[in-house]
Amino acid sequence: MDFKDLQKKPRLLMEIELEPMQGDRFQPTGFADLGAAVYQGPNNKRMLLVESAQSVANRLEQTCLNGSGPRIAKDLEGLPYIVAKLTGVTEAETSSLVEAHRINSPYIISNSDFKESFKKKASYSRGQPLDWKKIAAALFYYDPNALLHGAFMANLEDGRVKVPRALTGFIEAEGVREAASGGVKNNLIDPTGKIRAENHDENVYGNVPYHRMEYTADRIVAYFNFDLALLEGYDLEPEARDLLVALGLYKINRFLSNGLRLRTACDLKPKGTIKMVSPDKFIMPKEETLLSAVQEGIKACTGKGLFSVPPVTEIITRVVQKKPEGEEARTETA
């Protein structure tokens, strides 16, 4: 499929109403030293941030993982990304699909061979002007998701490569009211908490009462902003641009159909269908149609040499155990 209806459109703006899967209450995201983000809207309605842009970005990324990752879902095999196999004090595997800021992960960009390959592909040199089109092509070559979800490459040389998100989402609620409740953790052996296990002397014993704050709302809405002008500015090949659009829309569909259990007490579901705010005549394709478009896009981009070969770039990164000042780091296998 093509996206001619979206050509020369700066943004694709979407929204969809949500509601709790059961009952009326839900638990929003919480922030350290702040709690729930309640604020006054311009219409004087009490508003609540249910899910932040950062969290929705993570959840959109999760829609394309094989289980919890770090590898990609089988339906999307052929899409490039980087896998870092850690060796040293731990034997583990991570990837640019799950790491914060993707390719900027120190487990990835610290690998000297990969760093030099990326710099060459991006025509990057310290102290020299940046060629953003080549940087975008390099990111697309190694991991197209980095262009959708952004990458602040602070760990690359002088940290000048900063790519903003092309796909942003967040969830807000309006007309919110607190729903206070609570409970108690019971200790059936000793409610006073004086009887403790010999090897665990923590204050987690006894009966422990707790409070809980949930919310109800007149309306819960998920918003999505797809910055098409940003993608257009990278001057990618048409096949690359169409793949990114299809992949972004596919992730939104997957999130709405499978990813709305945000927390134990925040299980939401769509209330109706996606509303296209701009351009209002664009119709969101079905999930299976978008998956086919992504798969065809992967084939097209592979055929034009726009992806790394093989698509999964595997590197080995040796890790050490940080020690207190004055002590040498451990490098042997634990």
VOLO-684362 format. One line per field, with one value per atom (N, C-alpha, C): x, y, z; residue number from 1; atom name. Coordinates in steps of 0.1 Angstrom, whole numbers. Each point is the difference from the previous one (the first is absolute). Example, Ala and Ser with C-alpha at 12.3 -4.5 7.8 and 13.67 -1.06 7.14 Angstrom:
px: [132 -9 9 -4 9 -8]
py: [-57 12 12 11 11 11]
pz: [78 0 0 -7 0 8]
seq: [1 1 1 2 2 2]
atom: [N CA C N CA C]
//
This chain:
px: [8 -8 9 -6 8 -8 7 -6 0 -6 -1 -8 -11 -8 7 12 8 11 2 11 -2 10 0 -9 -3 -7 10 0 11 -2 -13 -2 -12 0 -11 -5 -11 -5 -12 1 -10 -4 -12 -4 -11 -1 -10 -4 -13 -5 3 3 2 -9 -2 -8 6 -2 4 -6 8 -5 -12 1 -11 -1 -13 -2 3 3 2 14 7 12 12 11 13 11 12 11 10 3 9 14 9 14 4 10 5 14 3 14 6 13 7 -1 -3 -2 -11 -9 -11 -13 0 -12 -7 -13 -7 0 1 1 -14 -6 -13 3 -8 2 -13 0 -12 1 -10 0 -5 2 -4 -14 -9 -14 -4 10 -2 -4 0 -2 12 -2 11 5 13 6 10 3 9 8 13 9 0 -7 -1 12 6 12 9 12 9 5 5 6 11 8 12 -5 -11 -5 -7 -7 -7 10 11 11 5 3 4 -10 -12 -11 -2 2 0 11 12 11 -2 -7 -2 -9 -9 -9 7 13 7 10 0 10 -5 10 -4 -1 -12 -2 5 8 5 13 5 12 12 12 4 -1 -5 0 -14 -1 -12 -10 -13 -10 2 -4 3 -7 -11 -7 8 9 8 15 3 14 4 12 5 2 -7 2 13 9 13 -1 9 3 13 5 13 -2 7 0 14 0 13 0 10 2 11 -5 9 8 12 9 9 5 8 -6 -5 -6 -14 -6 -13 -1 -8 -3 -14 -3 -13 -1 -12 -2 -10 3 -9 0 -8 -1 -4 1 -4 -15 -8 -14 -5 8 -4 9 11 9 -5 2 -3 7 -7 6 7 -4 3 15 5 13 10 -5 9 3 -5 3 15 5 15 4 -9 3 2 -6 1 11 -2 9 14 2 14 8 -7 8 7 13 8 -3 -1 -2 -14 -10 -13 0 6 0 7 11 7 -8 -7 -9 -11 -6 -11 4 12 5 3 5 3 -13 -10 -12 -7 1 -6 8 12 10 2 1 2 14 4 13 -1 8 0 4 -8 3 -4 -5 -4 -16 -5 -14 -7 -12 -8 -8 1 -9 -12 -11 -11 -6 0 -5 8 13 8 -1 -2 -2 -13 -11 -13 1 8 1 8 10 7 -8 -8 -9 -10 -6 -9 7 12 8 2 2 3 -12 -10 -12 -10 -9 -10 -9 -1 -8 6 13 7 -5 -5 -6 -14 -7 -14 0 9 -1 11 9 10 12 11 13 8 3 9 14 9 12 11 -3 10 13 0 11 9 -4 8 8 13 10 -5 -3 -4 -15 -7 -15 -9 4 -8 -12 0 -10 -13 -10 -13 -11 -7 -11 -13 -9 -13 -9 -10 -10 -8 -2 -10 -14 -1 -13 -1 -10 -2 -14 -2 -13 -1 -11 -3 -15 -3 -14 -3 -11 -5 -15 -3 -14 -5 -13 -5 -13 -2 -11 2 13 4 -5 -2 -3 7 5 7 -9 5 -7 9 -1 10 -5 10 -3 13 0 11 -1 9 0 10 3 9 7 13 8 0 -6 -1 11 5 9 -7 -3 -8 7 13 8 2 4 2 -3 -12 -4 9 8 9 12 4 12 13 -1 12 7 -8 6 4 14 6 9 1 10 14 8 13 9 -2 8 -6 -11 -7 -6 8 -4 -4 -11 -5 -14 -4 -13 -11 -2 -10 -10 1 -8 -12 -8 -12 -11 -11 -11 4 -1 4 -12 -6 -11 6 -7 4 -12 3 -10 2 -11 1 -8 5 -7 -2 -13 -3 -9 -4 -8 -11 -10 -10 0 -5 1 -12 -4 -10 4 13 5 15 4 14 3 11 3 15 3 14 2 11 4 12 1 12 3 13 5 11 -2 10 6 12 7 5 -9 4 10 -1 10 14 1 14 5 -8 4 4 -9 3 13 3 13 12 -1 12 3 -9 3 3 -7 2 -5 3 -6 -15 -8 -15 -3 7 -3 3 10 3 -10 -4 -11 -13 -4 -12 0 12 2 -2 6 -1 -14 -7 -14 -8 1 -7 3 13 5 -6 0 -5 -15 -8 -14 -3 8 -1 2 10 2 -12 -6 -11 -12 -2 -11 3 12 4 -1 4 -1 -15 -9 -14 -7 5 -7 6 13 7 7 2 9 -6 -13 -7 -2 6 1 13 -2 12 5 -8 3 -10 3 -10 -14 0 -13 -3 6 -3 -1 -11 -2 -11 4 -9 -3 -10 -4 -5 1 -5 -15 -5 -14 -3 -3 -2 12 2 11 9 11 9 -6 1 -4 12 -1 10 -2 8 -2 6 12 6 10 -1 -11 -13 -11 -12 -6 5 -5 8 12 8 -7 0 -7 11 0 10 -2 11 -1 -1 -5 -1 14 1 13 6 -8 6 4 -7 4 14 1 13 11 -2 10 5 -9 4 8 -4 7 14 2 13 9 -6 8 4 -9 4 10 -1 10 14 0 13 6 -7 5 5 -8 4 13 1 12 12 -2 11 5 -9 4 7 -2 7 13 3 12 0 -12 -2 2 1 2 14 4 13 -2 11 0 10 -4 -14 -7 -14 -7 2 3 3 16 4 14 4 8 3 14 1 13 3 12 3 6 -5 4 4 13 5 -4 -6 -4 7 1 8 -9 4 -8 7 -8 5 4 11 5 1 0 2 13 1 12 12 11 12 2 -11 1 -1 6 0 -13 -5 -12 2 -10 0 -3 8 -2 -3 3 -2 -15 -3 -14 -4 -13 -5 -4]
py: [-12 12 12 11 13 10 11 10 13 0 13 10 -4 9 8 -5 6 9 -1 8 15 7 15 3 -9 2 1 11 1 -9 -3 -8 -10 -11 -9 -1 7 1 -9 -8 -10 0 -4 -1 -11 -6 -11 0 0 -1 -14 0 -13 0 -12 -2 -12 0 -12 -13 -10 -13 -5 3 -4 12 3 10 14 9 14 5 -7 5 -4 8 -4 7 -5 5 6 13 7 -3 4 0 9 -4 8 5 11 5 2 -2 1 14 1 12 9 -6 7 -7 -13 -8 1 0 1 15 2 13 6 6 7 14 6 14 6 13 8 2 -4 2 14 5 13 3 -11 2 -1 0 -1 -14 -10 -14 -6 -8 -7 -11 1 -9 -10 -11 -9 -7 0 -7 -15 -8 -14 -8 4 -6 10 2 10 -4 10 -3 -10 1 -9 -14 -2 -13 -6 8 -5 -4 8 -4 -13 -3 -14 -10 3 -10 -3 11 -2 -8 1 -8 -15 -2 -14 -7 7 -7 -8 3 -7 -10 -3 -9 -14 -10 -14 -2 -1 -1 14 -1 12 5 -6 4 -8 3 12 -2 -11 -3 5 1 5 -11 4 -10 -7 -13 -7 6 6 6 12 5 12 -3 -13 -4 6 5 7 14 5 14 2 9 0 5 -5 5 -6 5 -4 -9 -11 -8 0 3 0 -12 -8 -11 3 1 4 -12 3 -11 7 -8 5 -4 9 -3 -5 1 -5 -5 -10 -5 3 11 4 6 3 5 11 11 11 5 10 5 14 6 14 1 -11 1 2 -3 1 10 4 9 14 8 14 7 8 7 -9 -13 -9 -1 5 -2 7 10 7 -8 -11 -9 -1 1 -2 -14 -10 -14 -1 10 -1 10 12 10 0 -7 -1 -10 -9 -9 7 0 8 -3 -13 -4 6 -2 5 15 7 15 5 -6 5 -3 -11 -3 10 3 10 14 4 13 1 -10 0 1 -8 0 13 7 12 12 -2 11 9 -6 8 1 13 3 10 -2 10 14 10 14 4 -10 3 2 7 2 -14 -1 -12 -1 -11 -3 -8 7 -7 -10 2 -10 -13 1 -12 -7 9 -6 -8 6 -7 -13 0 -12 -10 4 -10 -6 9 -6 -9 3 -9 -13 1 -11 -10 5 -9 -3 10 -2 10 -2 10 5 -9 5 12 2 12 13 -1 12 2 -10 1 5 -5 2 10 4 9 -6 8 -5 13 1 11 -7 1 -7 7 2 7 -8 -13 -8 -1 7 0 12 -1 11 13 11 12 2 -11 0 9 3 10 -7 -13 -7 -1 7 0 -1 -12 -2 -1 10 0 -12 -2 -10 4 -9 3 -4 -10 -5 2 8 3 -3 -5 -3 3 3 1 -2 -2 -2 9 8 9 -3 4 -1 13 3 13 -2 10 -1 -11 0 -11 2 -11 1 -12 3 -10 -11 -12 -12 -6 4 -4 -13 -9 -13 -4 -12 -5 -15 -5 -14 -2 -13 -4 -13 0 -13 -7 -11 -7 -10 -1 -10 -10 -12 -9 -7 2 -7 10 13 9 14 5 14 11 -2 11 1 -10 0 -3 -5 -2 -14 -9 -13 1 -2 2 -11 -2 -10 4 -10 3 8 -3 6 12 5 11 9 9 10 13 0 13 3 12 4 -3 -12 -5 -10 -1 -10 7 -8 6 4 5 5 14 3 13 6 10 6 9 2 9 7 12 7 -2 3 -2 12 6 11 -3 -2 -2 12 -1 12 -5 8 -1 12 -1 11 1 12 2 -5 0 -3 -4 -10 -4 -1 7 0 -2 -9 -2 8 7 9 -5 1 -4 11 4 10 -6 -2 -5 11 4 11 -4 1 -4 10 12 10 -3 -5 -4 -11 -10 -11 5 9 5 8 6 8 -8 -13 -9 -3 2 -3 -14 -9 -14 -5 -12 -6 -1 0 -1 -13 -11 -13 1 7 2 8 11 8 -7 -8 -7 -11 -6 -11 7 11 6 4 5 4 -12 -11 -12 -6 0 -6 8 14 8 -3 0 -3 -14 -9 -14 0 7 0 6 11 6 -11 -6 -11 -11 -4 -11 5 12 5 1 4 2 -14 -10 -13 -9 2 -10 7 13 5 10 -1 10 -4 -11 -4 7 13 8 -3 -4 -4 -10 -6 -9 6 13 6 11 -2 9 -9 -6 -8 6 6 8 -7 5 -5 11 -1 11 1 13 3 6 -9 4 -2 8 -1 12 -1 12 11 12 12 7 2 7 15 7 14 8 -4 6 -10 -2 4 -9 7 -7 -10 0 -9 -13 0 -13 -10 -12 -12 -9 -3 -9 -14 -5 -14 -10 -12 -11 -5 -6 -5 -10 -9 -10 6 11 7 7 6 7 -10 -11 -10 -5 -2 -4 12 12 11 1 -2 0 -11 -12 -11 2 6 4 11 9 11 -6 -10 -6 -6 -7 -6 11 10 11 7 3 7 -10 -12 -10 -1 0 -1 12 12 12 3 -10 2 10 3 10 -5 -13 -7 -6 -2 -7 -14 -7 -14 -7 -10 -4 12 -1 11 1 -11 0 1 12 3 -5 -11 -5 4 5 5 -7 0 -5 11 2 11 -6 3 -5 9 -5 8 -3 10 -2 4 -4 3 13 11 12 -2 5 -2 14 1 13 6 13 7 -6 -1 -6 -15 -7 -14 -2 -10 -3 -7 2 -6 -15 -8 -14 -3 -8 -3 -15 -9 -14 -3 -11 -5 -4 5 -3 -14]
pz: [0 0 0 -5 0 9 3 9 -7 -12 -8 7 8 7 11 4 10 -5 -13 -6 2 4 2 12 9 12 12 7 10 12 4 12 -4 7 0 15 3 13 2 11 3 15 2 14 1 12 2 14 3 14 5 13 7 12 6 12 8 13 8 -5 0 -5 9 13 10 9 4 10 -6 10 -4 4 9 6 -8 1 -7 8 -1 7 -11 2 -10 3 -9 2 12 7 11 -2 6 -1 14 0 13 6 13 7 -5 -8 -6 1 -3 0 -14 1 -13 -5 -13 -6 -2 10 -1 -3 -9 -3 -5 -1 -4 -15 -8 -14 -3 -13 -4 1 0 2 15 9 14 5 -9 4 6 10 6 -9 -4 -9 7 -7 6 -11 1 -9 3 -8 3 -5 -11 -5 -7 3 -6 -14 -7 -13 1 10 2 1 8 3 -13 -7 -12 -10 -1 -10 4 12 4 -3 2 -3 -15 -8 -14 -5 6 -4 4 11 5 -10 -7 -9 -11 -3 -10 5 13 5 0 0 2 15 5 14 6 10 7 -6 -11 -7 5 -4 -8 -15 -4 -15 -5 -13 -7 -2 -1 -3 -13 -1 -12 -12 2 -12 -6 8 -5 -3 0 -3 -13 -1 -12 3 10 4 8 -3 6 15 8 13 5 11 5 13 1 12 6 13 7 9 -2 9 11 12 11 5 3 5 11 9 11 13 8 13 -2 -12 -2 -14 -3 -13 -3 -8 -3 -14 -4 -14 1 -7 -1 -14 -3 -14 -1 -12 -2 1 0 1 14 10 14 8 -5 7 -1 11 0 -11 -8 -11 -10 0 -11 -3 -11 -4 9 8 9 13 1 12 1 12 2 -3 1 -4 -15 -7 -15 -6 4 -7 6 11 5 -8 -7 -8 -12 1 -9 -15 -3 -14 -5 8 -4 -1 10 0 -12 -5 -11 -13 0 -12 -1 12 0 -4 5 -3 -15 -6 -14 -8 4 -8 2 11 3 -4 -6 -3 12 12 12 4 3 5 11 10 11 -5 4 -3 -14 -8 -14 -1 -10 -1 -2 5 -1 -12 -7 -12 5 3 6 -9 -13 -9 0 1 1 14 10 14 0 -6 0 -8 -11 -8 8 8 8 11 6 10 -6 -11 -7 -4 -4 -4 11 12 11 9 1 8 -3 -9 -4 12 10 12 7 -2 6 -6 -13 -6 5 3 5 14 9 14 5 -9 4 6 0 5 4 12 5 2 -9 0 8 12 9 2 -3 2 -12 -11 -12 -1 2 -1 8 -7 7 2 -2 3 -8 -12 -8 -8 -1 -8 9 -3 8 -10 0 -9 8 -2 8 -4 8 -4 -12 -9 -11 4 9 5 15 4 14 4 12 5 15 5 14 3 12 4 11 -2 10 4 12 5 4 -2 4 9 8 10 10 5 9 15 7 14 7 12 8 4 1 5 10 13 10 6 2 6 8 4 8 3 8 4 11 2 10 -4 2 -2 14 0 13 2 13 4 9 -5 7 12 0 11 12 -3 10 -5 3 -4 4 11 5 -8 -7 -8 8 12 8 -4 -5 -4 -14 -2 -13 -4 -13 -5 4 3 5 -10 -13 -10 -8 6 -7 11 5 10 -6 -7 -6 6 -2 6 -10 -3 -9 6 13 8 6 6 7 -9 5 -8 -5 -13 -6 -7 5 -7 -11 -11 -11 -6 -6 -7 -15 -8 -14 -6 -10 -7 -15 -4 -14 -4 -13 -5 -9 -1 -10 -9 -12 -9 -9 -4 -10 -14 -2 -14 1 -7 -1 -15 -4 -14 -2 -10 -4 -13 0 -11 -7 -13 -7 -10 -1 -9 -8 -13 -9 -9 3 -6 -14 -10 -14 -6 4 -6 5 12 5 -9 -3 -8 -14 -5 -14 0 10 1 -1 3 0 -15 -9 -14 -2 6 -2 -13 -4 -12 2 -10 2 7 -3 6 15 4 14 8 -7 7 2 -11 1 11 1 10 14 2 13 4 -10 2 4 -8 2 14 3 13 12 -1 10 2 -11 1 6 -5 5 16 4 15 7 -5 7 1 -11 -1 11 0 9 15 2 14 4 -8 3 1 -7 0 11 3 10 11 0 11 10 2 8 15 3 15 5 4 3 14 9 14 5 12 6 1 4 2 -11 -12 -11 -13 -2 -11 -9 -11 -8 -13 -7 -13 -9 -13 -9 1 0 0 -14 -9 -14 -8 -10 -10 0 -6 -1 -8 6 -7 -7 -13 -6 0 8 2 -12 -5 -12 -6 -13 -9 3 1 4 -10 -12 -10 -1 7 0 9 -5 7 5 13 6 -6 -7 -5 12 -3 10 3 12 5 -10 -5 -9 -13 -5 -12 2 12 3 2 6 1 -14 -9 -14 -6 2 -5 5 13 7 -6 -2 -5 -14 -8 -14 0 9 1 4 9 4 -13 -8 -12 -10 -1 -10 5 13 5 0 2 -1 -14 -10 -14 -4 5 -4 8 9 8 10 6 10 14 1 13 1 13 2 -4 -3 -4 9 8 3 7 1 6 15 7 14 1 5 2 14 1 13 4 12 5 14 4 13 9 11 9 14 3 13 11 11 11 13 9 12 12 11 13 6 1 5 15 4 14 6 14 6 -4 2 -4 7 -8 6 -3 -4 -3 -15 -5 -14 -3 -13 -4 -2 3 -3 -15 -6 -14 -3 10 -2 1 -6 -1 14 4 13 1]
seq: [1 1 1 2 2 2 3 3 3 4 4 4 5 5 5 6 6 6 7 7 7 8 8 8 9 9 9 10 10 10 11 11 11 12 12 12 13 13 13 14 14 14 15 15 15 16 16 16 17 17 17 18 18 18 19 19 19 20 20 20 21 21 21 22 22 22 23 23 23 24 24 24 25 25 25 26 26 26 27 27 27 28 28 28 29 29 29 30 30 30 31 31 31 32 32 32 33 33 33 34 34 34 35 35 35 36 36 36 37 37 37 38 38 38 39 39 39 40 40 40 41 41 41 42 42 42 43 43 43 44 44 44 45 45 45 46 46 46 47 47 47 48 48 48 49 49 49 50 50 50 51 51 51 52 52 52 53 53 53 54 54 54 55 55 55 56 56 56 57 57 57 58 58 58 59 59 59 60 60 60 61 61 61 62 62 62 63 63 63 64 64 64 65 65 65 66 66 66 67 67 67 68 68 68 69 69 69 70 70 70 71 71 71 72 72 72 73 73 73 74 74 74 75 75 75 76 76 76 77 77 77 78 78 78 79 79 79 80 80 80 81 81 81 82 82 82 83 83 83 84 84 84 85 85 85 86 86 86 87 87 87 88 88 88 89 89 89 90 90 90 91 91 91 92 92 92 93 93 93 94 94 94 95 95 95 96 96 96 97 97 97 98 98 98 99 99 99 100 100 100 101 101 101 102 102 102 103 103 103 104 104 104 105 105 105 106 106 106 107 107 107 108 108 108 109 109 109 110 110 110 111 111 111 112 112 112 113 113 113 114 114 114 115 115 115 116 116 116 117 117 117 118 118 118 119 119 119 120 120 120 121 121 121 122 122 122 123 123 123 124 124 124 125 125 125 126 126 126 127 127 127 128 128 128 129 129 129 130 130 130 131 131 131 132 132 132 133 133 133 134 134 134 135 135 135 136 136 136 137 137 137 138 138 138 139 139 139 140 140 140 141 141 141 142 142 142 143 143 143 144 144 144 145 145 145 146 146 146 147 147 147 148 148 148 149 149 149 150 150 150 151 151 151 152 152 152 153 153 153 154 154 154 155 155 155 156 156 156 157 157 157 158 158 158 159 159 159 160 160 160 161 161 161 162 162 162 163 163 163 164 164 164 165 165 165 166 166 166 167 167 167 168 168 168 169 169 169 170 170 170 171 171 171 172 172 172 173 173 173 174 174 174 175 175 175 176 176 176 177 177 177 178 178 178 179 179 179 180 180 180 181 181 181 182 182 182 183 183 183 184 184 184 185 185 185 186 186 186 187 187 187 188 188 188 189 189 189 190 190 190 191 191 191 192 192 192 193 193 193 194 194 194 195 195 195 196 196 196 197 197 197 198 198 198 199 199 199 200 200 200 201 201 201 202 202 202 203 203 203 204 204 204 205 205 205 206 206 206 207 207 207 208 208 208 209 209 209 210 210 210 211 211 211 212 212 212 213 213 213 214 214 214 215 215 215 216 216 216 217 217 217 218 218 218 219 219 219 220 220 220 221 221 221 222 222 222 223 223 223 224 224 224 225 225 225 226 226 226 227 227 227 228 228 228 229 229 229 230 230 230 231 231 231 232 232 232 233 233 233 234 234 234 235 235 235 236 236 236 237 237 237 238 238 238 239 239 239 240 240 240 241 241 241 242 242 242 243 243 243 244 244 244 245 245 245 246 246 246 247 247 247 248 248 248 249 249 249 250 250 250 251 251 251 252 252 252 253 253 253 254 254 254 255 255 255 256 256 256 257 257 257 258 258 258 259 259 259 260 260 260 261 261 261 262 262 262 263 263 263 264 264 264 265 265 265 266 266 266 267 267 267 268 268 268 269 269 269 270 270 270 271 271 271 272 272 272 273 273 273 274 274 274 275 275 275 276 276 276 277 277 277 278 278 278 279 279 279 280 280 280 281 281 281 282 282 282 283 283 283 284 284 284 285 285 285 286 286 286 287 287 287 288 288 288 289 289 289 290 290 290 291 291 291 292 292 292 293 293 293 294 294 294 295 295 295 296 296 296 297 297 297 298 298 298 299 299 299 300 300 300 301 301 301 302 302 302 303 303 303 304 304 304 305 305 305 306 306 306 307 307 307 308 308 308 309 309 309 310 310 310 311 311 311 312 312 312 313 313 313 314 314 314 315 315 315 316 316 316 317 317 317 318 318 318 319 319 319 320 320 320 321 321 321 322 322 322 323 323 323 324 324 324 325 325 325 326 326 326 327 327 327 328 328 328 329 329 329 330 330 330 331 331 331 332 332 332 333 333 333 334 334 334]
atom: [N CA C N CA C N CA C N CA C N CA C N CA C N CA C N CA C N CA C N CA C N CA C N CA C N CA C N CA C N CA C N CA C N CA C N CA C N CA C N CA C N CA C N CA C N CA C N CA C N CA C N CA C N CA C N CA C N CA C N CA C N CA C N CA C N CA C N CA C N CA C N CA C N CA C N CA C N CA C N CA C N CA C N CA C N CA C N CA C N CA C N CA C N CA C N CA C N CA C N CA C N CA C N CA C N CA C N CA C N CA C N CA C N CA C N CA C N CA C N CA C N CA C N CA C N CA C N CA C N CA C N CA C N CA C N CA C N CA C N CA C N CA C N CA C N CA C N CA C N CA C N CA C N CA C N CA C N CA C N CA C N CA C N CA C N CA C N CA C N CA C N CA C N CA C N CA C N CA C N CA C N CA C N CA C N CA C N CA C N CA C N CA C N CA C N CA C N CA C N CA C N CA C N CA C N CA C N CA C N CA C N CA C N CA C N CA C N CA C N CA C N CA C N CA C N CA C N CA C N CA C N CA C N CA C N CA C N CA C N CA C N CA C N CA C N CA C N CA C N CA C N CA C N CA C N CA C N CA C N CA C N CA C N CA C N CA C N CA C N CA C N CA C N CA C N CA C N CA C N CA C N CA C N CA C N CA C N CA C N CA C N CA C N CA C N CA C N CA C N CA C N CA C N CA C N CA C N CA C N CA C N CA C N CA C N CA C N CA C N CA C N CA C N CA C N CA C N CA C N CA C N CA C N CA C N CA C N CA C N CA C N CA C N CA C N CA C N CA C N CA C N CA C N CA C N CA C N CA C N CA C N CA C N CA C N CA C N CA C N CA C N CA C N CA C N CA C N CA C N CA C N CA C N CA C N CA C N CA C N CA C N CA C N CA C N CA C N CA C N CA C N CA C N CA C N CA C N CA C N CA C N CA C N CA C N CA C N CA C N CA C N CA C N CA C N CA C N CA C N CA C N CA C N CA C N CA C N CA C N CA C N CA C N CA C N CA C N CA C N CA C N CA C N CA C N CA C N CA C N CA C N CA C N CA C N CA C N CA C N CA C N CA C N CA C N CA C N CA C N CA C N CA C N CA C N CA C N CA C N CA C N CA C N CA C N CA C N CA C N CA C N CA C N CA C N CA C N CA C N CA C N CA C N CA C N CA C N CA C N CA C N CA C N CA C N CA C N CA C N CA C N CA C N CA C N CA C N CA C N CA C N CA C N CA C N CA C N CA C N CA C N CA C N CA C N CA C N CA C N CA C N CA C N CA C N CA C N CA C N CA C N CA C N CA C N CA C N CA C N CA C N CA C N CA C N CA C N CA C N CA C N CA C N CA C N CA C N CA C N CA C N CA C N CA C N CA C N CA C N CA C N CA C N CA C N CA C N CA C N CA C N CA C N CA C N CA C N CA C N CA C N CA C N CA C N CA C N CA C N CA C N CA C N CA C N CA C N CA C N CA C N CA C N CA C N CA C N CA C N CA C N CA C N CA C N CA C N CA C]
//
